[in-house]
Amino acid sequence: MTEDYGVPGTNPAVPKSTATGQAESEVAVFVDFENIRYSTINSFGREPDPITWRDKALKYGLMAVARAYADFDQHPLPVRNRLDVAGFEAQHYPAKRTTDNQGREKIVSRSDLNFAIDIINTALARPDIKTFLLFTGDKDFIRVVTTLRNRLGKRVVISGVPGSVSPDLVAAAGEEDALQMSQSVDVDLAVIKAIDAYVKQLHAGFVPTQSHMSRTLWRFLDRSLLPSEHIEAKVMEFLRKGILTKRQTVNGQNQELVTTELNPQHPLVQQALPGYGSGYDGLPVDEDGEFEYDEDDYDYEDDEEFDEELDQQDAEVQDEQFIAPAAGT
């Protein structure tokens, strides 16, 4: 029985130059882990997958160096284990904690400094490595990038989460290969159904708010689909996409309150809950057909005040204020 490895096209993870027997190119890969992880959670509502980083890096060559930098005590253990699976060395640098004159704790990252030093050291120690792939969007690394490119003659590629990458950093490098993560429709549908179940369990006359929804939704979701620590980011993502909308209402004392509710006009809401909310006018749309959402339009102090009422409801306290139903309901 013969092995297929080495035959062009049989192992897409290996650069084509390897499969054809030509000289193997190599790439040095450095990951600003905290920047990439938090940007991914904020933009996509879930954890990043280092396997996708590995696959992206292998497009540029074999990974001669592959390191991820962070204070890993601040991140879940499964995340670090996933780095091992993808072939990245976790470089652990505990953050330095100090207290100022007013007794406030300040946390200073040590991983960023070591990230920068190791990149330059690698460029000097391994002159044969021509390409550096940097997973970060932090403009603090502009000088590192310009040194690599302009003084050491390296090819530098920036890979970060769209919307979280400094344009100046990309301009300094000259190349960008953005990190994209496909959205899981199944997860979104499950979250929409969970939001509907959460709203239905509220006592008659009470309505949800953004912060209370974010804190409570875990009770209605399978953690394997969406960990509880990512629910708040998912709710914010739903607001940006128009899956959730905010609406002002008035209580019995003529006080304005802001509710957060599913938008019946959004296709995903109808896919998850066919026929949901018939008769609702929906969110306004801009000239491009995108749902408009402006945080400045809403009174978050009222939002937080009503959260306290919903928390009392959870404790089965019966003296909460009654929210007047919206007109036509």
Secondary structure, DSSP 4 states (H G I P E B T S, - for coil): ----TTSTTS-TTS-HHHHTTSPPPEEEEEEEHHHHHHHHHHHHSS---HHHHHHHHHTTSEEEEEEEEE-GGGS-HHHHHHHHHHTPEEEE-PPEEEE-TTS-EEEE-SHHHHHHHHHHHHHHH-TT--EEEEE---GGGHHHHHIIIIIS--EEEEE--TTSS-HHHHHHHS-B--------HHHHHHHHHHHHHHHHTSPTT----HHHHHHHGGGGS-TTTS-GGGHHHHHHHHHHHTSEEEEEEEBTTS-EEEEEEE-TTSHHHHHHSTTTTTT-----B-TTSPBP--GGGS-HHHHHHHHHHHHHHHTT-S-PPPBPPPTT-
